[in-house]
């Protein structure tokens, strides 16, 4: 009996413990639920704000809203005309003819070139009718052809900044590769080579030679479109420094050394921009076409077809014609002493004919392989006192030095230039920004 009563008591105690434990657990859970934040429906304003964020506004292209238009971006294919492009977007031949007439005084449609960018905006209907056609003839301007209604054509110029920059480096391989690696452009290399061509043999520069440049760069929409002016240059060859300082004595800027002597001769060193000599002047050369040894009284410059050929000096065109051996060629008399000839052209520059006066550096034709030639190149010939000579070795007169009336002004410019050059760190080959100026009108993308 005792054992039974003791067992009942134990059982009762266990039941009481379980009861209180369960009650405590339920109470604790309820308190946690009450403490948690309640989920509420988003406010109407918040829903609208989220919807506005998701719906991005249509871009404005060339000043044209595109919210109700479809945008097509592409390049002009070789041989493709504007008529062919627009005919696929529901523009009739009559409309294209009218567009050509309206474009005549703005931009000649025949000048639309392959590989140039264009943008077309058309309606989102099944006919995909073109509303606008935008063509970029260059990086500085674009043409808007408004194809709606009566149609109109507008030329727009982008804003261009002119930024003065410096560039410096050390020759590691070639002049071209070293200046480009330092941040310069091929056009800047060509200008540099032209300036130093008469003072240095650019084919014999050595690793370790140093260069510094101060120049203006043209920038559109943050992108460089080339340099506009090389203000000064410095080149150290085998430890010998040579400055080239731009100075205008009233007839355009030219380059002078520290003593005020001109950096150039009365003639350019070469009729092409910095390039490769493939065959030199010689009294005995194996002719690649005629397969026999004969004199080669000229200098051959290898260059791609279409490369501009420039006259090395002022003069008058004596001949501009075609012969079986020379192909298309131009011959120029510079004065009573000097005459030059340019052979194997692919074509003449516009207006080249006997009697035409030309200026030093003017384009007179384009590299080709006409006549007896195995590939595209220019054969450049040089006469002195009626006798053909080696153009690369002939001694030529220098251009005029700084005149007495400008000596003081030049001295000031020289001192300032030398100080700025000395401050440029050769070890830092990145183009550095010196100053900013602006030119041109704004009405662009």
C-alpha positions as CSV (number, residue, x, y, z in Angstrom):
1,X,0.0,0.0,0.0
2,X,2.8,2.4,0.8
3,X,4.6,1.7,-2.4
4,X,1.4,2.3,-4.4
5,X,0.8,5.7,-2.7
6,X,4.5,6.7,-3.3
7,X,4.2,5.9,-7.0
8,X,1.0,7.9,-7.3
9,X,2.7,10.9,-5.7
10,X,5.6,10.7,-8.1
11,X,3.2,10.5,-11.1
12,X,1.3,13.5,-9.9
13,X,4.5,15.6,-9.6
14,X,5.5,14.7,-13.1
15,X,2.1,15.8,-14.5
16,X,2.3,19.1,-12.7
17,X,5.8,19.7,-14.1
18,X,4.7,19.0,-17.7
19,X,1.7,21.3,-17.3
20,X,3.7,24.3,-16.2
21,X,6.4,23.7,-18.8
22,X,3.9,23.7,-21.7
23,X,2.2,26.8,-20.4
24,X,5.5,28.7,-20.2
25,X,6.5,27.6,-23.7
26,X,3.2,28.8,-25.2
27,X,3.5,32.2,-23.4
28,X,7.1,32.6,-24.6
29,X,6.1,31.9,-28.2
30,X,3.2,34.4,-28.1
31,X,5.5,37.1,-26.7
32,X,8.0,36.5,-29.6
33,X,5.2,36.7,-32.2
34,X,4.0,40.0,-30.7
35,X,7.6,41.4,-30.7
36,X,8.1,40.7,-34.5
37,X,7.3,43.6,-36.9
38,X,4.1,43.1,-38.9
39,X,4.2,42.9,-42.7
40,X,2.3,45.8,-44.2
41,X,1.3,46.4,-47.8
42,X,3.5,48.9,-49.7
43,X,2.2,52.4,-50.0
44,X,0.8,53.4,-53.5
45,X,3.4,56.1,-53.9
46,X,6.2,53.5,-53.3
47,X,4.7,51.2,-56.0
48,X,4.7,54.0,-58.5
49,X,8.3,55.0,-57.7
50,X,9.5,51.4,-58.2
51,X,7.7,51.2,-61.5
52,X,9.3,54.5,-62.7
53,X,12.7,53.1,-61.7
54,X,12.2,50.0,-63.8
55,X,11.0,51.9,-66.8
56,X,14.1,53.7,-68.1
57,X,13.6,56.7,-70.4
58,X,14.5,56.2,-74.1
59,X,17.9,57.6,-75.1
60,X,18.2,60.9,-76.9
61,X,20.4,60.3,-80.0
62,X,21.9,63.2,-81.9
63,X,19.3,65.4,-80.1
64,X,16.4,63.2,-81.3
65,X,14.1,61.5,-78.6
66,X,13.8,57.8,-79.5
67,X,10.9,56.8,-77.2
68,X,8.6,56.1,-80.2
69,X,11.4,55.0,-82.7
70,X,13.5,52.0,-83.3
71,X,17.3,52.6,-83.4
72,X,19.6,50.9,-86.0
73,X,23.4,51.4,-85.9
74,X,25.7,50.2,-88.7
75,X,28.5,51.0,-91.1
76,X,28.3,51.8,-94.8
77,X,29.3,48.7,-96.7
78,X,31.8,48.9,-99.6
79,X,29.8,50.0,-102.7
80,X,26.7,50.6,-100.7
81,X,24.7,53.8,-101.4
82,X,22.2,55.8,-99.4
83,X,19.5,54.8,-101.9
84,X,20.1,51.1,-101.2
85,X,20.0,51.6,-97.4
86,X,16.8,53.7,-97.4
87,X,14.9,51.6,-99.9
88,X,14.8,48.9,-97.3
89,X,13.0,51.3,-94.9
90,X,10.1,52.3,-97.1
91,X,11.8,55.4,-98.7
92,X,10.9,55.7,-102.4
93,X,13.4,56.6,-105.2
94,X,11.5,59.9,-105.7
95,X,12.0,60.8,-102.0
96,X,15.7,59.9,-102.2
97,X,16.1,62.1,-105.3
98,X,14.4,65.0,-103.5
99,X,16.7,64.4,-100.5
100,X,19.8,64.5,-102.7
101,X,18.7,67.9,-104.1
102,X,18.2,69.3,-100.5
103,X,21.6,67.8,-99.4
104,X,23.6,69.3,-102.3
105,X,24.6,72.5,-100.4
106,X,25.1,70.7,-97.1
107,X,26.8,67.4,-97.9
108,X,27.1,65.7,-101.3
109,X,25.6,62.2,-101.0
110,X,28.2,60.9,-103.4
111,X,30.8,61.5,-100.7
112,X,29.3,58.9,-98.4
113,X,32.2,56.5,-97.9
114,X,32.5,52.8,-96.9
115,X,33.2,51.9,-93.3
116,X,31.8,55.2,-91.9
117,X,29.2,54.9,-89.2
118,X,25.5,55.7,-89.6
119,X,22.4,55.6,-87.4
120,X,18.9,55.1,-88.7
121,X,15.7,55.7,-86.7
122,X,12.5,54.1,-88.0
123,X,8.9,53.8,-86.9
124,X,7.9,50.7,-85.0
125,X,5.3,49.7,-87.7
126,X,5.4,46.8,-90.0
127,X,6.8,48.9,-92.9
128,X,9.7,50.2,-90.6
129,X,9.5,53.6,-92.3
130,X,12.7,55.6,-91.8
131,X,12.3,58.8,-89.9
132,X,15.9,59.9,-89.6
133,X,19.2,59.0,-91.1
134,X,22.4,60.3,-89.5
135,X,25.8,60.0,-91.2
136,X,29.2,60.8,-89.7
137,X,31.7,61.9,-92.4
138,X,34.3,62.5,-89.7
139,X,34.7,62.6,-85.9
140,X,34.0,66.3,-85.7
141,X,30.7,66.6,-87.5
142,X,27.6,64.6,-88.5
143,X,24.7,65.1,-91.0
144,X,21.1,64.6,-90.0
145,X,18.7,63.7,-92.8
146,X,15.2,64.3,-91.5
147,X,13.0,62.1,-93.7
148,X,9.6,63.2,-92.3
149,X,7.2,65.3,-94.3
150,X,9.0,67.8,-96.5
151,X,12.4,66.4,-95.4
152,X,15.5,68.5,-94.5
153,X,19.2,68.1,-94.1
154,X,21.3,69.6,-91.3
155,X,25.1,69.6,-90.7
156,X,26.1,69.7,-87.0
157,X,29.5,70.3,-85.6
158,X,30.6,68.8,-82.3
159,X,32.4,70.8,-79.7
160,X,36.1,70.3,-80.0
161,X,38.6,70.9,-77.1
162,X,42.3,71.7,-77.8
163,X,44.4,70.4,-75.0
164,X,48.1,71.1,-74.6
165,X,50.0,67.9,-73.7
166,X,53.5,66.7,-73.1
167,X,55.0,63.4,-74.0
168,X,58.4,61.9,-73.2
169,X,60.3,58.6,-73.6
170,X,63.4,56.7,-74.4
171,X,64.0,54.9,-77.7
172,X,63.9,51.1,-77.1
173,X,63.4,49.9,-80.7
174,X,62.3,52.3,-83.5
175,X,61.3,55.9,-83.4
176,X,57.8,55.1,-84.5
177,X,57.2,52.3,-81.9
178,X,58.8,54.3,-79.1
179,X,56.7,57.5,-79.6
180,X,53.5,55.5,-80.1
181,X,54.2,53.4,-77.0
182,X,54.7,56.6,-75.0
183,X,51.2,57.7,-76.0
184,X,51.7,59.5,-79.3
185,X,50.0,59.0,-82.6
186,X,51.4,57.9,-85.9
187,X,50.7,61.4,-87.2
188,X,52.7,62.9,-84.4
189,X,55.6,60.6,-85.3
190,X,55.5,61.8,-88.9
191,X,55.6,65.4,-87.9
192,X,58.5,64.8,-85.5
193,X,60.4,62.9,-88.3
194,X,59.8,65.8,-90.8
195,X,61.3,68.3,-88.3
196,X,64.4,66.3,-87.6
197,X,64.9,64.7,-91.0
198,X,67.7,67.1,-92.1
199,X,69.5,67.1,-88.8
200,X,69.4,63.4,-87.9
201,X,69.6,60.1,-89.8
202,X,66.4,58.7,-88.4
203,X,67.4,55.2,-89.6
204,X,70.4,55.3,-87.3
205,X,68.9,56.4,-84.0
206,X,69.9,54.1,-81.1
207,X,68.3,52.6,-78.0
208,X,68.8,55.0,-75.2
209,X,68.2,58.1,-77.3
210,X,65.6,60.4,-75.6
211,X,62.7,62.5,-76.8
212,X,60.3,65.1,-75.4
213,X,57.3,66.8,-77.1
214,X,54.9,69.6,-76.3
215,X,51.9,69.5,-78.6
216,X,48.2,70.4,-78.9
217,X,45.7,67.5,-79.1
218,X,42.2,67.8,-80.5
219,X,39.5,66.1,-78.4
220,X,35.8,65.4,-79.2
221,X,33.5,63.8,-76.6
222,X,36.6,62.8,-74.6
223,X,38.2,61.0,-77.6
224,X,41.3,62.2,-79.3
225,X,41.0,62.9,-83.0
226,X,44.6,63.8,-83.6
227,X,47.1,66.5,-82.8
228,X,46.7,70.0,-84.2
229,X,50.1,71.6,-83.5
230,X,53.6,70.5,-82.4
231,X,54.9,73.4,-80.4
232,X,58.3,72.1,-79.5
233,X,60.4,69.0,-79.5
234,X,63.6,67.8,-77.9
235,X,65.8,64.9,-79.0
236,X,69.0,63.6,-77.4
237,X,71.1,61.5,-79.7
238,X,74.2,59.8,-78.3
239,X,74.1,62.4,-75.4
240,X,73.8,65.4,-77.8
241,X,70.6,67.5,-77.2
242,X,68.8,69.1,-80.1
243,X,65.8,71.4,-79.6
244,X,63.2,72.2,-82.3
245,X,61.2,75.3,-81.3
246,X,58.1,76.5,-83.3
247,X,58.2,80.2,-84.2
248,X,56.3,82.4,-86.6
249,X,58.2,85.2,-88.4
250,X,55.1,86.3,-90.2
251,X,54.7,83.6,-92.9
252,X,53.6,80.7,-90.7
253,X,55.3,78.7,-88.0
254,X,58.6,76.9,-88.7
255,X,61.1,75.1,-86.5
256,X,64.4,76.5,-85.3
257,X,67.2,75.2,-83.1
258,X,68.6,77.0,-80.0
259,X,70.8,79.2,-82.2
260,X,67.9,80.3,-84.3
261,X,68.9,78.2,-87.3
262,X,66.1,76.6,-89.3
263,X,65.6,72.9,-88.8
264,X,64.7,72.3,-92.4
265,X,66.3,72.9,-95.8
266,X,64.6,74.5,-98.7
267,X,63.3,71.0,-99.5
268,X,61.7,68.3,-97.5
269,X,63.9,65.3,-97.0
270,X,61.4,62.8,-98.3
271,X,58.3,63.0,-100.5
272,X,56.3,60.6,-98.3
273,X,55.7,60.7,-94.6
274,X,58.1,58.7,-92.5
275,X,58.3,55.3,-94.3
276,X,60.7,52.6,-95.6
277,X,63.3,53.0,-98.3
278,X,63.1,49.8,-100.5
279,X,65.8,50.7,-103.1
280,X,68.4,53.5,-103.1
281,X,70.0,55.5,-105.9
282,X,72.6,53.4,-107.6
283,X,74.5,53.1,-111.0
284,X,73.9,49.3,-111.1
285,X,70.8,47.5,-109.9
286,X,69.0,44.3,-111.1
287,X,65.7,45.5,-112.5
288,X,62.9,43.3,-111.0
289,X,60.7,43.6,-114.2
290,X,63.3,43.8,-117.0
291,X,65.5,41.2,-115.3
292,X,68.8,42.9,-116.1
293,X,71.3,45.2,-114.5
294,X,70.9,48.9,-115.1
295,X,71.2,52.2,-113.4
296,X,68.5,53.2,-110.9
297,X,68.8,56.9,-110.7
298,X,66.1,57.4,-108.0
299,X,65.1,56.4,-104.5
300,X,62.2,54.0,-104.0
301,X,59.9,54.4,-101.0
302,X,57.7,51.4,-100.2
303,X,54.2,52.4,-99.1
304,X,50.6,51.2,-99.4
305,X,48.6,52.1,-102.5
306,X,46.8,55.4,-102.0
307,X,49.4,56.9,-99.6
308,X,49.6,60.7,-100.4
309,X,52.7,61.9,-102.2
310,X,53.9,65.4,-101.5
311,X,56.2,67.8,-103.4
312,X,59.4,68.4,-101.5
313,X,59.5,72.1,-102.4
314,X,57.7,75.0,-103.9
315,X,57.6,75.0,-107.7
316,X,55.7,74.7,-111.0
317,X,54.4,71.4,-112.6
318,X,56.3,70.6,-115.8
319,X,54.6,67.3,-116.6
320,X,51.7,65.3,-115.2
321,X,51.1,62.4,-117.5
322,X,51.4,58.6,-118.2
323,X,54.2,56.6,-119.9
324,X,54.7,52.9,-120.2
325,X,57.8,52.8,-118.0
326,X,57.0,55.6,-115.5
327,X,53.3,55.0,-115.2
328,X,51.5,58.1,-113.9
329,X,54.1,60.6,-112.8
330,X,54.5,64.3,-112.0
331,X,57.7,66.4,-112.7
332,X,58.2,69.7,-110.9
333,X,60.7,72.5,-111.5
334,X,61.6,74.3,-108.2
335,X,64.0,76.8,-109.6
336,X,66.8,77.1,-112.1
337,X,68.9,74.6,-110.2
338,X,66.5,71.9,-108.9
339,X,63.9,69.6,-110.4
340,X,62.1,66.6,-109.0
341,X,60.0,63.7,-110.4
342,X,57.5,61.3,-108.7
343,X,56.8,58.0,-110.5
344,X,54.3,55.0,-110.5
345,X,51.4,56.9,-109.0
346,X,48.0,55.3,-108.8
347,X,46.4,58.7,-109.7
348,X,47.1,62.4,-109.6
349,X,45.8,64.8,-107.0
350,X,43.0,67.1,-108.2
351,X,44.2,69.9,-110.4
352,X,47.7,68.5,-111.2
353,X,48.6,69.7,-114.7
354,X,51.5,71.5,-116.4
355,X,51.8,75.1,-115.3
356,X,50.2,74.6,-111.9
357,X,52.1,76.2,-109.0
358,X,52.5,73.9,-105.9
359,X,53.7,74.6,-102.4
360,X,56.1,72.5,-100.3
361,X,54.3,69.6,-98.7
362,X,51.3,69.8,-101.0
363,X,49.8,66.5,-102.1
364,X,50.4,66.0,-105.8
365,X,49.4,62.3,-106.2
366,X,49.0,58.9,-104.6
367,X,51.2,55.9,-104.4
368,X,50.5,53.1,-106.9
369,X,52.2,50.5,-109.1
370,X,51.6,51.8,-112.6
371,X,54.2,51.4,-115.3
372,X,57.1,49.0,-114.8
373,X,56.6,48.3,-111.1
374,X,56.2,45.0,-109.2
375,X,54.3,46.5,-106.3
376,X,53.1,49.8,-104.7
377,X,55.9,52.3,-104.2
378,X,57.1,55.7,-105.2
379,X,60.3,56.2,-107.3
380,X,61.6,59.7,-106.4
381,X,64.1,61.3,-108.7
382,X,66.1,64.5,-108.2
383,X,68.0,66.8,-110.7
384,X,70.6,69.4,-109.8
385,X,71.8,71.6,-112.6
386,X,70.2,69.3,-115.1
387,X,72.0,66.1,-113.8
388,X,70.3,63.3,-111.8
389,X,71.8,62.9,-108.3
390,X,71.1,61.0,-105.2
391,X,68.3,62.9,-103.4
392,X,69.3,61.6,-100.0
393,X,72.9,62.7,-100.3
394,X,72.7,66.0,-102.2
395,X,73.7,69.1,-100.3
396,X,70.8,71.5,-100.3
397,X,70.4,75.1,-99.1
398,X,68.9,75.7,-95.7
399,X,65.8,77.7,-95.1
400,X,66.0,81.1,-93.7
401,X,67.1,81.5,-90.0
402,X,65.5,83.8,-87.4
403,X,65.8,87.3,-88.8
404,X,67.3,90.2,-86.7
405,X,63.9,91.8,-86.1
406,X,62.6,88.7,-84.4
407,X,65.8,87.7,-82.5
408,X,64.7,89.1,-79.1
409,X,61.2,87.6,-79.3
410,X,62.6,84.2,-80.3
411,X,65.0,84.3,-77.4
412,X,62.1,84.7,-74.9
413,X,60.2,81.8,-76.5
414,X,63.3,79.7,-76.5
415,X,64.1,80.3,-72.8
416,X,60.5,79.4,-71.8
417,X,60.5,76.3,-74.0
418,X,63.8,75.0,-72.5
419,X,62.5,75.5,-68.9
420,X,59.4,73.5,-69.7
421,X,61.3,70.8,-71.4
422,X,63.7,70.4,-68.5
423,X,60.7,70.0,-66.2
424,X,59.3,67.1,-68.1
425,X,60.2,63.7,-66.5
426,X,61.6,61.3,-69.1
427,X,60.7,58.4,-66.8
428,X,57.0,59.2,-67.1
429,X,56.1,58.3,-70.7
430,X,52.4,59.0,-70.3
431,X,50.9,62.0,-72.1
432,X,50.4,64.7,-69.5
433,X,47.8,67.5,-69.7
434,X,49.2,71.0,-69.3
435,X,46.4,73.4,-70.2
436,X,43.0,73.5,-71.7
437,X,41.4,75.6,-74.4
438,X,38.2,75.3,-76.4
439,X,37.3,76.0,-80.0
440,X,34.3,75.3,-82.2
441,X,30.6,75.4,-81.6
442,X,28.5,73.0,-79.6
443,X,25.4,71.2,-80.9
444,X,26.2,67.6,-80.7
445,X,25.5,64.2,-79.3
